[in-house]
Amino acid sequence: MPSNDDEQLDTICSQESGDASDHGTVTDPQWSMIAFASNWDPLSSYEGDEPSTPEDKALEEFYAEHLDTGSFEEVRDWLYAWGPKVLGRWRYLSALERVCMNNAAVKPRQLVPLLGWVWILADNVSANWDFILELLHASDFDFRTTIPELMDEEERAALEALPDQVTVYRGCGPDNKDGFSWSLKREVAEGFPYKALYGTDQPILLTATVLKKKIAALKLGRNEHEAILFEMTPDCWTEEPLPKPEPKEERPKNPTAHKIVSELFRLASTNGTRSGLGVEIQLANMERDLSKELGMAFALISLYLSKWQERGMLKLEPGRIILTDEEGLSAILKSAS
């Protein structure tokens, strides 16, 4: 990375702490609704763009209040409690970058464990490469070797138990071979090129054997057995083609599906909680709650929920629904509108 960028980050992130302001308590669920509906990126305020809608402006003020000021403990606790509700999978890393750039009370090294926590919740790691590497540099970590602070106790033990040389896999397309995320499980890696979020019409499997000490972290969330490797070059891996994906069926317009998915997202934004499986929605009486809110027979709702469960988009359990593929559910909204 250019030295002037390193110096700028060191300067911005290493300022002396100022007085922490009182954040108060966030209790209004409207922020969850606004955040899920808005395309506003919390970084845009210092990237030269301006929020364009009243919702975006309100959200920008909300982020400024809870990310730009306060102690590390206040910011951390807010992210733990409210991040899943108002950031979604796309804004976690942007939010950490905003804290680093705007909040003088928080040191970059304090954010590294949060980066490890956020890693399994975020779906846009590649869009934040520069920030991730600069954060580790500013924290005096060597990203070419293991960084225990990125892992919890279980993950550190699992990494320690691996042999000195480890085979890792990455499923991708021709344009995204150079990523940080690899898997210890071939079958997991093989599935990524076919996911809606990462899909490609030229799926490839990369295979590499690396020294264990080169793995920055092992992440066990989402059952992806993810090995984070920050320094991989084409001479490290071999490539093999995977079967081409089957042509996608065009989905007909379906207002019923649109209505059900919209309600699931509304419930996720107001009282959902994020876990390694996805967004969990607690429903004490699923039939009563959904039928009453949607004004339709539960048998019809159940038909759609079961179909989406078969497709891996959600998981039905007693008293709760887990949204496991928000991207796929969002595609239903687009095709059914």
C-alpha positions as semicolon CSV with decimal commas, in nm:
position;residue;x (nm);y (nm);z (nm)
1;M;0,000;0,000;0,000
2;P;0,124;0,353;-0,066
3;S;0,305;0,500;0,229
4;N;0,103;0,822;0,227
5;D;-0,219;0,620;0,274
6;D;-0,059;0,434;0,567
7;E;0,049;0,761;0,727
8;Q;-0,295;0,913;0,681
9;L;-0,467;0,615;0,844
10;D;-0,215;0,613;1,130
11;T;-0,279;0,984;1,184
12;I;-0,657;0,963;1,167
13;C;-0,690;0,648;1,376
14;S;-0,427;0,735;1,639
15;Q;-0,547;1,078;1,750
16;E;-0,574;1,140;2,121
17;S;-0,911;1,046;2,266
18;G;-1,164;1,321;2,309
19;D;-1,459;1,339;2,545
20;A;-1,711;1,062;2,483
21;S;-2,062;1,185;2,428
22;D;-2,370;1,017;2,569
23;H;-2,541;0,805;2,307
24;G;-2,853;0,738;2,506
25;T;-3,061;0,429;2,439
26;V;-3,192;0,328;2,098
27;T;-3,549;0,210;2,137
28;D;-3,735;0,325;1,824
29;P;-3,773;0,042;1,570
30;Q;-3,824;0,297;1,291
31;W;-3,446;0,300;1,243
32;S;-3,452;-0,067;1,152
33;M;-3,714;0,003;0,887
34;I;-3,526;0,304;0,749
35;A;-3,196;0,118;0,735
36;F;-3,336;-0,181;0,550
37;A;-3,517;0,043;0,301
38;S;-3,229;0,283;0,240
39;N;-2,941;0,247;-0,002
40;W;-2,742;0,500;0,200
41;D;-2,387;0,388;0,278
42;P;-2,261;0,520;0,616
43;L;-1,926;0,599;0,453
44;S;-2,073;0,826;0,190
45;S;-2,063;1,130;0,418
46;Y;-1,687;1,160;0,369
47;E;-1,666;1,011;0,022
48;G;-1,810;1,320;-0,141
49;D;-2,172;1,204;-0,182
50;E;-2,471;1,347;-0,004
51;P;-2,779;1,163;0,124
52;S;-3,054;1,221;-0,130
53;T;-3,375;1,134;0,053
54;P;-3,519;1,226;0,395
55;E;-3,471;0,863;0,500
56;D;-3,105;0,871;0,395
57;K;-3,049;1,197;0,581
58;A;-3,211;1,059;0,896
59;L;-2,999;0,745;0,870
60;E;-2,681;0,948;0,823
61;E;-2,758;1,142;1,142
62;F;-2,828;0,816;1,320
63;Y;-2,493;0,666;1,216
64;A;-2,312;0,986;1,307
65;E;-2,457;0,976;1,658
66;H;-2,366;0,615;1,728
67;L;-2,043;0,562;1,533
68;D;-1,861;0,896;1,523
69;T;-1,857;0,967;1,898
70;G;-1,834;0,779;2,226
71;S;-1,591;0,532;2,376
72;F;-1,489;0,202;2,220
73;E;-1,711;0,017;2,468
74;E;-2,015;0,226;2,369
75;V;-1,952;0,175;1,997
76;R;-1,888;-0,198;2,046
77;D;-2,201;-0,250;2,253
78;W;-2,412;-0,058;2,000
79;L;-2,277;-0,270;1,713
80;Y;-2,347;-0,592;1,904
81;A;-2,700;-0,485;1,997
82;W;-2,813;-0,291;1,691
83;G;-2,576;-0,382;1,408
84;P;-2,784;-0,682;1,295
85;K;-3,097;-0,466;1,290
86;V;-2,978;-0,151;1,114
87;L;-2,663;-0,239;0,922
88;G;-2,755;-0,558;0,738
89;R;-2,491;-0,772;0,568
90;W;-2,363;-0,493;0,344
91;R;-2,283;-0,215;0,591
92;Y;-2,090;-0,384;0,872
93;L;-1,741;-0,327;0,731
94;S;-1,831;0,022;0,613
95;A;-1,946;0,099;0,966
96;L;-1,613;-0,018;1,113
97;E;-1,427;0,199;0,863
98;R;-1,639;0,495;0,959
99;V;-1,556;0,442;1,328
100;C;-1,186;0,425;1,245
101;M;-1,191;0,740;1,033
102;N;-1,427;0,957;1,240
103;N;-1,403;0,849;1,604
104;A;-1,079;0,965;1,768
105;A;-1,164;0,780;2,091
106;V;-1,137;0,439;1,925
107;K;-0,795;0,298;1,835
108;P;-0,754;0,074;1,530
109;R;-0,624;-0,221;1,733
110;Q;-0,946;-0,220;1,934
111;L;-1,142;-0,280;1,614
112;V;-0,955;-0,596;1,509
113;P;-1,159;-0,836;1,731
114;L;-1,472;-0,662;1,601
115;L;-1,347;-0,725;1,247
116;G;-1,326;-1,095;1,332
117;W;-1,683;-1,088;1,466
118;V;-1,814;-0,894;1,167
119;W;-1,637;-1,119;0,915
120;I;-1,895;-1,398;0,924
121;L;-2,186;-1,150;0,916
122;A;-2,071;-0,940;0,620
123;D;-2,112;-1,033;0,256
124;N;-1,902;-0,763;0,092
125;V;-1,549;-0,834;0,214
126;S;-1,398;-0,778;-0,129
127;A;-1,538;-0,424;-0,142
128;N;-1,343;-0,339;0,174
129;W;-1,002;-0,494;0,103
130;D;-0,810;-0,169;0,137
131;F;-0,965;-0,082;0,472
132;I;-0,907;-0,433;0,614
133;L;-0,539;-0,435;0,523
134;E;-0,488;-0,076;0,637
135;L;-0,658;-0,149;0,970
136;L;-0,429;-0,446;1,032
137;H;-0,126;-0,238;0,931
138;A;-0,225;0,048;1,161
139;S;-0,270;-0,208;1,441
140;D;0,085;-0,343;1,387
141;F;-0,035;-0,686;1,276
142;D;0,143;-0,884;1,007
143;F;-0,141;-1,001;0,784
144;R;0,087;-1,265;0,628
145;T;0,069;-1,477;0,943
146;T;-0,185;-1,583;1,205
147;I;-0,375;-1,305;1,387
148;P;-0,534;-1,460;1,700
149;E;-0,738;-1,144;1,766
150;L;-0,953;-1,222;1,461
151;M;-1,077;-1,546;1,619
152;D;-1,268;-1,659;1,924
153;E;-1,139;-1,931;2,156
154;E;-1,303;-2,216;1,965
155;E;-1,164;-2,094;1,633
156;R;-0,812;-2,054;1,774
157;A;-0,822;-2,410;1,907
158;A;-0,950;-2,544;1,575
159;L;-0,672;-2,369;1,384
160;E;-0,410;-2,494;1,628
161;A;-0,533;-2,852;1,574
162;L;-0,471;-2,839;1,199
163;P;-0,154;-2,994;1,051
164;D;0,139;-2,771;0,958
165;Q;0,036;-2,785;0,591
166;V;-0,329;-2,732;0,502
167;T;-0,521;-2,779;0,176
168;V;-0,770;-2,500;0,109
169;Y;-1,028;-2,441;-0,165
170;R;-1,195;-2,141;-0,325
171;G;-1,496;-2,155;-0,555
172;C;-1,515;-1,855;-0,785
173;G;-1,528;-1,727;-1,140
174;P;-1,255;-1,589;-1,368
175;D;-1,294;-1,238;-1,224
176;N;-1,276;-1,305;-0,850
177;K;-0,994;-1,552;-0,798
178;D;-0,794;-1,314;-0,580
179;G;-1,007;-1,320;-0,266
180;F;-0,922;-1,353;0,103
181;S;-1,179;-1,626;0,175
182;W;-1,096;-1,994;0,128
183;S;-1,251;-2,307;0,279
184;L;-1,108;-2,620;0,437
185;K;-1,398;-2,811;0,280
186;R;-1,397;-2,876;-0,093
187;E;-1,774;-2,925;-0,104
188;V;-1,833;-2,586;0,061
189;A;-1,608;-2,405;-0,186
190;E;-1,770;-2,582;-0,482
191;G;-2,108;-2,435;-0,389
192;F;-2,009;-2,067;-0,393
193;P;-2,000;-2,007;-0,771
194;Y;-2,366;-2,113;-0,788
195;K;-2,495;-1,878;-0,517
196;A;-2,698;-1,578;-0,630
197;L;-2,457;-1,338;-0,464
198;Y;-2,140;-1,483;-0,619
199;G;-2,278;-1,652;-0,927
200;T;-2,079;-1,690;-1,248
201;D;-2,135;-1,865;-1,578
202;Q;-1,775;-1,996;-1,566
203;P;-1,741;-2,164;-1,223
204;I;-1,388;-2,258;-1,117
205;L;-1,243;-2,439;-0,815
206;L;-0,902;-2,325;-0,688
207;T;-0,698;-2,564;-0,473
208;A;-0,389;-2,467;-0,275
209;T;-0,169;-2,616;-0,005
210;V;-0,048;-2,356;0,243
211;L;0,148;-2,344;0,565
212;K;-0,085;-2,322;0,864
213;K;0,107;-2,022;0,997
214;K;0,007;-1,830;0,681
215;I;-0,365;-1,856;0,769
216;A;-0,459;-1,526;0,930
217;A;-0,773;-1,671;1,089
218;L;-1,011;-1,965;1,081
219;K;-1,381;-1,871;1,096
220;L;-1,634;-2,140;1,185
221;G;-1,958;-1,943;1,145
222;R;-2,207;-2,035;0,872
223;N;-2,042;-2,381;0,857
224;E;-1,811;-2,252;0,585
225;H;-1,487;-2,358;0,760
226;E;-1,336;-2,039;0,625
227;A;-0,959;-1,986;0,616
228;I;-0,865;-1,620;0,575
229;L;-0,552;-1,582;0,363
230;F;-0,443;-1,229;0,283
231;E;-0,151;-1,314;0,058
232;M;-0,232;-1,560;-0,221
233;T;-0,102;-1,536;-0,578
234;P;-0,181;-1,745;-0,889
235;D;0,135;-1,951;-0,845
236;C;-0,008;-2,077;-0,512
237;W;-0,306;-2,263;-0,656
238;T;-0,425;-2,500;-0,925
239;E;-0,751;-2,452;-1,114
240;E;-1,018;-2,688;-1,236
241;P;-1,347;-2,607;-1,408
242;L;-1,675;-2,686;-1,239
243;P;-1,998;-2,779;-1,422
244;K;-2,171;-2,482;-1,578
245;P;-2,481;-2,366;-1,388
246;E;-2,818;-2,464;-1,524
247;P;-3,014;-2,185;-1,695
248;K;-3,225;-1,997;-1,445
249;E;-3,598;-2,024;-1,483
250;E;-3,772;-1,693;-1,526
251;R;-3,999;-1,635;-1,233
252;P;-4,351;-1,513;-1,308
253;K;-4,493;-1,209;-1,137
254;N;-4,651;-1,318;-0,811
255;P;-4,809;-1,063;-0,577
256;T;-4,872;-1,328;-0,310
257;A;-4,502;-1,416;-0,289
258;H;-4,416;-1,045;-0,286
259;K;-4,652;-0,984;0,005
260;I;-4,517;-1,275;0,213
261;V;-4,149;-1,188;0,157
262;S;-4,216;-0,820;0,232
263;E;-4,371;-0,920;0,565
264;L;-4,073;-1,146;0,647
265;F;-3,833;-0,858;0,583
266;R;-4,050;-0,624;0,792
267;L;-4,039;-0,868;1,082
268;A;-3,664;-0,917;1,034
269;S;-3,603;-0,542;1,049
270;T;-3,818;-0,480;1,358
271;N;-3,741;-0,777;1,581
272;G;-3,503;-1,008;1,395
273;T;-3,169;-1,113;1,541
274;R;-2,868;-1,221;1,335
275;S;-2,681;-1,543;1,399
276;G;-2,439;-1,757;1,206
277;L;-2,738;-1,919;1,030
278;G;-2,902;-1,596;0,917
279;V;-3,170;-1,362;1,055
280;E;-3,391;-1,526;1,317
281;I;-3,754;-1,411;1,351
282;Q;-3,933;-1,524;1,668
283;L;-4,302;-1,606;1,615
284;A;-4,477;-1,762;1,912
285;N;-4,777;-1,855;1,695
286;M;-4,665;-1,857;1,334
287;E;-5,007;-1,942;1,189
288;R;-5,192;-1,675;1,385
289;D;-4,930;-1,402;1,348
290;L;-4,870;-1,436;0,975
291;S;-5,232;-1,508;0,877
292;K;-5,361;-1,207;1,069
293;E;-5,098;-0,968;0,936
294;L;-5,119;-1,083;0,573
295;G;-5,493;-1,146;0,562
296;M;-5,460;-1,482;0,390
297;A;-5,501;-1,847;0,482
298;F;-5,202;-1,999;0,658
299;A;-5,219;-2,303;0,429
300;L;-5,128;-2,076;0,138
301;I;-4,852;-1,905;0,337
302;S;-4,717;-2,243;0,448
303;L;-4,704;-2,359;0,086
304;Y;-4,468;-2,075;-0,005
305;L;-4,259;-2,105;0,313
306;S;-4,209;-2,477;0,254
307;K;-4,107;-2,417;-0,108
308;W;-3,853;-2,151;-0,003
309;Q;-3,721;-2,381;0,267
310;E;-3,658;-2,650;0,004
311;R;-3,460;-2,393;-0,195
312;G;-3,246;-2,309;0,109
313;M;-3,378;-1,954;0,142
314;L;-3,516;-1,999;0,493
315;K;-3,548;-2,253;0,770
316;L;-3,870;-2,327;0,957
317;E;-3,845;-2,424;1,323
318;P;-4,100;-2,429;1,605
319;G;-4,166;-2,070;1,706
320;R;-3,925;-1,911;1,459
321;I;-3,823;-1,859;1,098
322;I;-3,456;-1,820;1,001
323;L;-3,386;-1,625;0,683
324;T;-3,078;-1,806;0,551
325;D;-3,061;-1,651;0,202
326;E;-3,172;-1,287;0,208
327;E;-3,031;-1,234;-0,141
328;G;-3,253;-1,507;-0,280
329;L;-3,558;-1,370;-0,101
330;S;-3,481;-1,022;-0,234
331;A;-3,478;-1,168;-0,585
332;I;-3,834;-1,292;-0,526
333;L;-3,938;-0,937;-0,441
334;K;-3,792;-0,810;-0,767
335;S;-3,941;-1,083;-0,984
336;A;-4,282;-1,072;-0,817
337;S;-4,330;-0,695;-0,829
